[in-house]
Amino acid sequence: MSPFEYVAVLVSIILGLGITQIITGLADALHQKNVRFYWPHVLWVLLVFILHVHEWWIFYEMRTNTSWQLGQFLFTLLYPINLFVLARLLFPINWAEGHNLKAFYLQHFRKLYWGFISLAALSIVTNLAILGDPLLEQVNKLFILVLLLPTVLRQSVPERVHQIIVSVLFVLMLVSLVFTWNELVIKA
């Protein structure tokens, strides 16, 4: 077993647990009676799911690392752990009949936004310090920080702003996937 294969196991477990949270949350929502869905919440769920799969896919780029230091690995784990926490925050712990996911989202959006801010910051640091990517390639992550930070700090955020933010982030993710489609290939 190579060092990469060894560390990839734990990363895969954490990402798998996050995906399990999302799938379980969706199944629980569908199982409940009279759950009222909210389209921005659904987009957040899809976004977090795509980010889990994307992180698992991108982690393969680290296969060329022939040695791993514990500190580097612990830092690398922060991103998948953060994704898991985001997946858990997307759904209520205790479902009530007639649960309103709009009210749930509006009550908990700050935690979700802080999680995304953390993801963007972790991604920037990882890309710069571990992968050696230039700062100019971090524009989309900096955009996320600029978009979410002022919003999360506001006392009151209009519903329309939430709809715009999640729409912009979702489109940004889709555009990013389209432009990097040919790079997202796993080769032996």
C-alpha positions as CSV (number, residue, x, y, z in Angstrom):
1,M,0.0,0.0,0.0
2,S,1.4,3.4,-1.0
3,P,1.4,6.4,1.4
4,F,-1.3,8.0,-0.7
5,E,-3.6,4.9,-0.6
6,Y,-3.1,4.8,3.2
7,V,-4.2,8.5,3.8
8,A,-6.9,8.4,1.1
9,V,-8.8,5.8,3.1
10,L,-9.6,8.2,5.9
11,V,-10.4,11.1,3.5
12,S,-12.8,8.7,1.7
13,I,-14.5,7.7,4.9
14,I,-15.1,11.3,6.0
15,L,-16.4,12.2,2.5
16,G,-18.5,9.1,2.4
17,L,-20.0,10.0,5.8
18,G,-20.9,13.5,4.5
19,I,-22.5,12.0,1.4
20,T,-24.4,9.7,3.7
21,Q,-25.7,12.7,5.7
22,I,-27.0,14.3,2.5
23,I,-28.7,11.2,1.2
24,T,-30.1,10.4,4.6
25,G,-31.4,13.9,5.0
26,L,-33.1,13.8,1.6
27,A,-34.6,10.4,2.4
28,D,-35.8,11.6,5.8
29,A,-37.4,14.7,4.1
30,L,-39.2,12.5,1.6
31,H,-40.3,10.2,4.3
32,Q,-41.9,12.9,6.3
33,K,-45.5,14.1,5.8
34,N,-46.1,17.6,4.6
35,V,-42.5,18.8,4.4
36,R,-42.3,22.1,2.6
37,F,-39.2,22.3,0.5
38,Y,-37.5,25.6,-0.3
39,W,-35.6,25.8,-3.6
40,P,-32.6,27.7,-2.3
41,H,-32.2,25.0,0.4
42,V,-32.4,22.3,-2.3
43,L,-29.7,24.2,-4.3
44,W,-27.5,24.2,-1.1
45,V,-28.0,20.5,-0.7
46,L,-27.0,19.9,-4.4
47,L,-24.0,22.2,-4.0
48,V,-22.7,20.5,-0.9
49,F,-23.2,17.1,-2.5
50,I,-21.3,18.2,-5.6
51,L,-18.5,19.6,-3.4
52,H,-18.2,16.2,-1.6
53,V,-17.8,14.3,-4.9
54,H,-15.5,17.0,-6.3
55,E,-13.2,16.9,-3.3
56,W,-13.0,13.1,-3.5
57,W,-12.2,13.4,-7.2
58,I,-9.6,16.2,-6.7
59,F,-7.9,14.5,-3.8
60,Y,-6.6,12.0,-6.3
61,E,-4.2,14.7,-7.5
62,M,-2.2,14.2,-4.3
63,R,-1.4,10.6,-5.3
64,T,2.1,11.8,-6.4
65,N,3.0,12.7,-2.8
66,T,5.4,10.0,-1.8
67,S,5.5,11.0,1.8
68,W,3.0,12.5,4.2
69,Q,3.7,14.4,7.4
70,L,1.0,14.1,10.1
71,G,0.6,17.9,10.3
72,Q,0.1,18.2,6.6
73,F,-2.4,15.3,6.6
74,L,-4.3,16.8,9.6
75,F,-4.6,20.1,7.7
76,T,-5.7,18.3,4.6
77,L,-8.4,16.6,6.6
78,L,-9.9,19.9,7.6
79,Y,-11.6,20.4,4.3
80,P,-13.5,17.0,4.2
81,I,-14.4,17.4,7.9
82,N,-15.8,20.9,7.1
83,L,-17.8,19.4,4.2
84,F,-19.2,16.7,6.6
85,V,-20.3,19.4,9.1
86,L,-21.9,21.3,6.3
87,A,-23.8,18.2,5.2
88,R,-25.0,17.7,8.7
89,L,-26.1,21.3,9.0
90,L,-28.4,21.1,6.0
91,F,-31.1,19.1,7.6
92,P,-33.0,19.2,11.0
93,I,-31.8,16.7,13.6
94,N,-35.4,16.1,14.7
95,W,-38.0,16.2,12.0
96,A,-41.4,17.6,12.9
97,E,-44.5,16.9,10.9
98,G,-45.0,19.6,8.3
99,H,-41.4,20.8,8.7
100,N,-40.8,24.0,6.8
101,L,-37.3,23.8,5.2
102,K,-37.5,27.5,4.4
103,A,-37.9,28.4,8.1
104,F,-35.1,25.9,8.9
105,Y,-32.8,27.4,6.4
106,L,-33.4,31.0,7.4
107,Q,-32.9,30.1,11.0
108,H,-29.6,28.3,10.4
109,F,-28.1,30.0,7.3
110,R,-25.3,31.7,9.2
111,K,-23.8,28.4,10.2
112,L,-23.9,27.3,6.6
113,Y,-22.3,30.5,5.4
114,W,-19.5,30.3,8.0
115,G,-18.9,26.8,6.8
116,F,-18.6,27.9,3.2
117,I,-16.3,30.8,4.3
118,S,-14.2,28.2,6.1
119,L,-14.1,26.0,3.0
120,A,-13.0,28.8,0.8
121,A,-10.3,29.9,3.2
122,L,-9.1,26.3,3.7
123,S,-9.0,25.8,-0.1
124,I,-7.0,28.9,-0.7
125,V,-4.4,28.0,2.0
126,T,-4.2,24.4,0.7
127,N,-3.9,25.4,-2.9
128,L,-1.2,28.0,-2.1
129,A,0.8,26.1,0.6
130,I,0.5,22.4,-0.3
131,L,-0.3,22.3,-4.0
132,G,1.7,25.4,-5.0
133,D,-1.1,26.9,-7.1
134,P,-0.7,30.6,-7.9
135,L,-2.9,33.2,-6.1
136,L,-4.5,34.2,-9.4
137,E,-6.1,30.7,-9.6
138,Q,-7.9,31.4,-6.3
139,V,-10.2,34.1,-7.7
140,N,-13.4,32.0,-7.4
141,K,-12.6,31.2,-3.7
142,L,-11.8,34.9,-3.0
143,F,-15.2,35.8,-4.6
144,I,-16.9,33.4,-2.2
145,L,-15.3,35.1,0.7
146,V,-16.3,38.6,-0.6
147,L,-19.8,37.4,-1.3
148,L,-20.6,35.6,2.0
149,L,-18.6,37.4,4.6
150,P,-20.6,40.7,4.5
151,T,-23.8,38.8,4.2
152,V,-23.2,36.7,7.3
153,L,-22.2,39.7,9.3
154,R,-25.4,41.6,8.5
155,Q,-28.1,41.7,11.2
156,S,-30.9,41.1,8.7
157,V,-30.6,39.5,5.3
158,P,-33.6,39.8,2.8
159,E,-34.8,36.5,1.4
160,R,-34.0,37.7,-2.1
161,V,-30.3,38.0,-1.2
162,H,-30.3,34.3,-0.1
163,Q,-31.8,33.3,-3.4
164,I,-29.3,35.3,-5.4
165,I,-26.3,34.0,-3.3
166,V,-27.1,30.3,-3.7
167,S,-28.0,30.8,-7.4
168,V,-24.6,32.6,-8.0
169,L,-22.7,29.9,-6.1
170,F,-24.5,27.1,-7.9
171,V,-23.9,28.6,-11.3
172,L,-20.2,29.3,-10.4
173,M,-19.8,25.6,-9.4
174,L,-21.4,24.5,-12.7
175,V,-19.3,26.9,-14.8
176,S,-16.2,25.8,-13.0
177,L,-17.0,22.1,-13.7
178,V,-17.7,22.9,-17.4
179,F,-14.4,24.8,-17.8
180,T,-12.3,22.1,-16.0
181,W,-14.2,19.2,-17.5
182,N,-11.2,18.0,-19.5
183,E,-8.9,18.3,-16.4
184,L,-11.2,16.2,-14.2
185,V,-9.9,13.0,-15.5
186,I,-8.3,10.2,-13.5
187,K,-5.4,8.5,-15.3
188,A,-3.2,5.7,-14.2
